[in-house]
């Protein structure tokens, strides 16, 4: 399945997907496009280094959600995209994109949903809240995207231990290494394989 990875920053999850593909773990997934909302995202460099086409679709100031969605959809259609993976894409996807790709948009979230999820929970804030609450286990969740932030059906979860002395940065790194980079490529491939079989 032709897959677009949507990014806004460094692209560590993108790199995990590229590496899994290179190891032969994603035979049904083609990384056909890396699309960024930010022209200076380092993830674009990672894509170029690996020969993956890139695009930047930035939401303009004053632009309404449907118009931005139309521009995203145009770019996705031009690249024949069938599946979308949100790997740190910091712009909320407009409803017209979500409905066009129903059950074909996956997101990775750095907690065990429903804990520390929903509007405003992204990046370090998730880990700050987890440490503040004193949880002993955190982790990552891959889910389908619907119109509710972090509200779609769960595909995969992996728990990670929270250790004495953890800072938000240390916990973030451990969850990336032990959970996100493991389950995200696997979940994308699982959806791609299922969709390929159903065609």
C-alpha positions as CSV (number, residue, x, y, z in Angstrom):
1,X,0.0,0.0,0.0
2,X,1.3,3.4,-0.9
3,X,1.8,5.1,2.4
4,X,2.3,8.8,3.3
5,X,4.1,9.5,6.6
6,X,3.0,12.9,7.9
7,X,5.6,14.8,10.0
8,X,6.3,18.2,11.6
9,X,9.6,17.7,13.4
10,X,12.7,15.5,13.7
11,X,11.2,12.3,12.3
12,X,12.4,9.7,14.7
13,X,9.3,7.6,14.2
14,X,9.7,8.1,10.4
15,X,13.3,6.7,10.8
16,X,11.9,3.7,12.7
17,X,9.5,3.0,9.8
18,X,12.3,3.5,7.2
19,X,14.6,1.1,9.2
20,X,11.8,-1.5,9.5
21,X,11.2,-1.3,5.8
22,X,14.9,-1.7,5.1
23,X,15.0,-4.8,7.3
24,X,12.3,-6.4,5.2
25,X,9.6,-6.2,7.9
26,X,7.1,-4.2,5.9
27,X,6.7,-6.1,2.6
28,X,3.1,-4.7,2.0
29,X,4.0,-1.1,2.7
30,X,5.6,1.3,0.3
31,X,6.7,4.6,1.9
32,X,5.6,6.7,-1.1
33,X,5.6,10.2,0.4
34,X,6.8,12.1,3.4
35,X,4.5,15.1,3.9
36,X,5.4,17.9,6.4
37,X,3.5,20.8,7.8
38,X,6.8,22.5,8.4
39,X,9.3,23.2,5.6
40,X,12.3,23.1,8.0
41,X,11.4,19.7,9.6
42,X,14.5,17.5,9.8
43,X,12.2,14.6,8.9
44,X,12.3,15.9,5.3
45,X,16.1,15.4,5.3
46,X,15.7,11.8,6.5
47,X,13.3,11.2,3.6
48,X,15.6,12.8,1.0
49,X,18.6,10.7,2.3
50,X,16.5,7.6,1.7
51,X,15.2,8.6,-1.7
52,X,11.6,9.2,-0.6
53,X,9.5,11.9,-2.3
54,X,8.6,14.8,0.0
55,X,6.0,17.6,0.1
56,X,5.3,20.5,2.4
57,X,1.6,21.5,2.9
58,X,1.6,24.3,5.6
59,X,-1.7,25.6,7.0
60,X,-1.8,29.3,6.1
61,X,-2.8,31.8,8.6
62,X,-6.5,32.6,8.3
63,X,-7.0,29.4,6.3
64,X,-10.1,27.4,7.3
65,X,-9.9,23.6,8.0
66,X,-11.8,22.5,4.8
67,X,-9.6,24.5,2.5
68,X,-6.4,23.1,4.2
69,X,-7.9,19.7,4.0
70,X,-8.5,20.1,0.2
71,X,-4.9,21.0,-0.3
72,X,-3.8,18.0,1.7
73,X,-6.1,15.7,-0.2
74,X,-4.9,17.1,-3.6
75,X,-1.3,16.3,-2.6
76,X,-2.2,12.8,-1.3
77,X,-4.2,12.0,-4.4
78,X,-1.4,13.2,-6.8
79,X,0.9,10.7,-5.1
80,X,-1.8,7.9,-5.1
81,X,-1.7,7.6,-1.3
82,X,-3.8,4.8,0.1
83,X,-2.7,4.8,3.8
84,X,-1.5,7.6,6.1
85,X,0.8,7.4,9.2
86,X,0.9,10.4,11.5
87,X,4.4,10.4,12.9
88,X,4.5,13.6,15.0
89,X,2.2,15.7,12.7
90,X,1.3,18.6,14.9
91,X,-1.6,20.0,12.8
92,X,-5.0,18.5,13.5
93,X,-6.2,16.7,10.3
94,X,-9.4,18.4,8.9
95,X,-12.6,16.3,8.9
96,X,-12.6,16.1,5.1
97,X,-9.2,14.3,5.2
98,X,-10.3,12.0,8.0
99,X,-13.5,11.0,6.2
100,X,-11.7,10.4,2.9
101,X,-9.3,8.0,4.6
102,X,-11.6,6.3,7.0
103,X,-9.8,3.5,8.8
104,X,-6.7,4.3,6.7
105,X,-5.0,6.9,9.0
106,X,-2.9,5.7,11.9
107,X,-1.4,7.7,14.7
108,X,1.2,6.9,17.4
109,X,0.5,8.4,20.8
110,X,3.1,8.3,23.7
111,X,0.9,6.9,26.4
112,X,-1.5,4.0,27.0
113,X,-4.7,5.5,25.8
114,X,-7.1,6.5,27.5
115,X,-4.4,7.8,29.9
116,X,-2.9,11.2,29.2
117,X,-4.5,11.5,25.8
118,X,-6.9,13.9,23.9
119,X,-6.7,17.6,23.2
120,X,-3.5,19.2,24.2
121,X,-1.7,16.0,25.1
122,X,1.3,15.7,22.8
123,X,5.1,15.8,23.1
124,X,6.7,16.2,26.6
125,X,3.4,17.2,28.2
126,X,2.2,13.6,28.1
127,X,5.3,12.4,30.1
128,X,5.2,15.4,32.5
129,X,1.6,14.5,33.4
130,X,2.4,10.8,33.7
131,X,5.3,11.5,36.2
132,X,3.2,14.1,38.1
133,X,0.5,11.4,38.6
134,X,3.1,8.9,39.7
135,X,2.2,6.1,37.3
136,X,4.4,3.0,37.4
137,X,3.6,2.0,33.8
138,X,3.3,4.1,30.7
139,X,3.8,3.2,27.0
140,X,2.6,3.9,23.5
141,X,-0.6,3.3,21.5
142,X,-1.2,3.1,17.8
143,X,-4.8,3.9,16.9
144,X,-7.0,4.8,13.9
145,X,-7.7,8.5,13.6
146,X,-11.3,9.7,13.8
147,X,-12.7,13.2,14.4
148,X,-11.9,13.0,18.2
149,X,-8.3,13.6,19.2
150,X,-6.8,10.2,20.2
151,X,-10.3,8.8,20.1
152,X,-10.1,6.2,17.3
153,X,-10.1,2.5,17.6
154,X,-6.9,1.1,19.2
155,X,-4.7,-1.1,17.0
156,X,-1.7,-1.8,19.3
157,X,-0.3,-0.9,22.7
158,X,3.0,-1.6,24.4
159,X,3.7,-0.9,28.1
160,X,7.0,0.6,29.3
161,X,8.1,0.7,32.9
162,X,8.4,4.2,34.6
163,X,11.6,4.2,36.7
164,X,12.7,6.0,39.8
165,X,14.4,9.3,38.8
166,X,12.8,9.5,35.4
167,X,12.6,13.0,33.9
168,X,10.0,13.7,31.1
169,X,12.9,13.6,28.6
170,X,14.3,10.2,29.8
171,X,10.8,8.7,29.9
172,X,10.0,10.0,26.4
173,X,13.2,8.4,25.0
174,X,12.5,5.0,26.7
175,X,9.0,4.9,25.4
176,X,10.2,5.8,21.9
177,X,12.9,3.1,21.9
178,X,11.0,0.3,23.7
179,X,7.4,1.0,22.4
180,X,6.8,3.5,19.6
181,X,9.6,2.4,17.2
182,X,8.5,-1.3,17.7
183,X,4.8,-1.1,17.4
184,X,4.3,1.7,14.9
185,X,6.0,0.0,11.8
186,X,4.3,-3.3,12.8
187,X,0.8,-1.7,13.0
188,X,1.2,0.0,9.6
189,X,2.3,-3.2,8.0
190,X,-0.6,-5.1,9.7
191,X,-3.2,-2.6,8.2
192,X,-1.4,-2.6,4.8
193,X,-1.4,-6.4,4.7
194,X,-5.1,-6.6,5.7
195,X,-6.1,-4.1,3.1
196,X,-3.9,-5.7,0.4
197,X,-5.6,-9.1,1.2
198,X,-9.1,-7.5,1.0
199,X,-8.6,-6.0,-2.4
